[in-house]
Amino acid sequence: MGGIAAGIAGGVASGGLRRLASGQRPGMADLLLTPANALRLTDGLSQMRGAALKMGQMLSMDTGVVLSPELTAILARLRDDARHMPPKQLQGALNTQWGEGWRKRFAAFDVRPFAAASIGQVHRATTHDGRDLAIKVQYPGVRASIDSDLDNIAGLMRLPGLLPRGMDIAPLLAAAKQQLHEEADYSAEAAHLRRFGDLLAGSEAFMVPQVQADFSTDAVLAMTYITADPIDVLVDAPQDIRDRAARDLINLVLRELFTFGAMQTDPNLANYRVDRETGRIVLLDFGAVRGINPAQQATFRNLMNAGLDDDSEAIRQAMLDIGYFGTATPPQHQDLIKAMFDTAMVPLRQDAPFDFGTTDLLERLRDMGMVIGNDRDLMHVPPAETLFLHRKIGGMYLLATKLRARVNLRALLDTYRTGPQNDDI
């Protein structure tokens, strides 16, 4: 991290001298957000793995409401960039977890990972009793470095021009640390995986891997391997298949929010695959599960109902209760945020299929978010729980857009207006 900061500082100094020599008076934000400094930041974070990379990936989902558009664009490079462990490091990590001689427990173990992310990488293995497994192995030292990594990221975010002056990001930072510590606990993820397996048992739409307890620890998660294709294969599927996939996934988000009381908040497309035999969507990676208590469910149901009814005062009160803005937020800023919400509600109010493939709503919402994000006097940061939830909702919108799906959103939401539902999915 020191190397990243030093490189950025050097770039700022040399860039500033060049601009002064040409008669310009550059601002600090202009000097910080050069292409060269963007490359230094993203390349450095991607090599660090762990919490630094994960935080960058989480922040890259921001739409300009909290972070500057420039910083959001820089961090977007991190979503698909992760470096895996070399075989010798993998051997040491598994020796620590399973003891030496662990290879004898397998008929086959591929040391080349078929997936790598910010906190761990995944290997395929076959046991002597014929089980085909996916084994997620955590990078050594990740858990111990979470707090210091995020403190360093926060230091970079506080460089002049990247955040509004005086904005308090401490609550968001604390929530991110808690989330990452939970994601680094593979025993907790195994429990979430079992819970969602029970909740979705018998589902015709979804399936989840089964935990293999005899190979799982707090730093290794062993699951059944499911032969499945990336969800991108549905992009060229018939319209009805694309519509059903998007509808099922959106309905799942609503069930997580209003029925399950728990939501998997990571919308990375790699977490969704399609089972080759049944066509069901395979759900992966349950490290980022957030609990949703009854009070939170009630406030979001109030907002949904007020939005569907187009009740302006009820919408404003529900947004205040949730924390989209505070009582001290200036009226003009409240109006900007409420206008963005009203725009997003238009397709949810129509009692007809919404065509994700032809609408320009995403671009309009992005532009409105940019206006809000560029207003550097806006100091309010929504609660972390709300941001996690919106990250998932935004990811589902992007996926439905990718699938060019047509979904009657009003019909889905109407099902959840009065309380918990037990509809089958």
C-alpha angles and dihedrals in degrees: 000000000000089000091052092050092045091050092049091047090051090050091050092050096048093042091049093051092050092051093046090050089055092051097258127131104213123199121234093245090054091053094046096048100055120133090249093054091045089055092048091051099046096041091049095049094046091055093049094062115186125063096346092058093040092051090049090051091048092049091048089070090064113114099208097280095109107010128049113263089242094057091044090055092048093051093047088079089068098064095088102022119101133139120222129220119266114243095258092055090046090053091053093047093052092044087058093049103036104018128244116307093039091137089073088068091066135064087206136003122181109214090196109088117229090203134025129186140164100287105024148351132237129233133187120232141168123216125217090252090058103259115150106215141188109209120196113203121194120228110252114256096015096118094048093051100049099096097043093044093053092045088055092048089050088053091055091047090055092060108122115278099018098089132021111273110264096013109150109224094165095103091049091047092050091050091048091052091050091047093050093047088053092048090051090056103085091183088063091047090052089055091051090048091053091047094052090044088058094044092051098038109139093013115155091204106044144034133183131199119260120243116244103211097189091067100033127100134158088279101033125056117192119194139166111274113238118200102231141147128232111273087244087082087077092063091087096035122115115284095252092055092050091047093051094048093051093044092050093049094048090047089051090056089052092049091049090052102040106022113022096040088216131085133195097223102190109096095183106148090227087070091067123067136160121242109233095215103045105017090233119143113253113219116211138181114034098180093107098056114144125196118233114203124211093258091055091046089053094050093049091046088052090052093047093050093046090049094049090048091046089230103164099194093044089050092052092048093048091049089051091049092051093045105246084138136357135235089259094053108113114252093244091057091047088052092052092052093044091049090055090051092049090051091051091050096058096087091042092057097052115093093219136074114290113222107223091182099062105031125103091204093112091055092047092050090047091052091049090049089051090054091052092044093050091054095092091186091070103101103168119109116195117234114282092241089059092049092050090051093048090049088061094044091049091049091053091050090053092048093049088049091051089052091047086227129178113216134169096228094177091060091052095048094045088063091064101043098101107035147295116349132204100201115150120246 
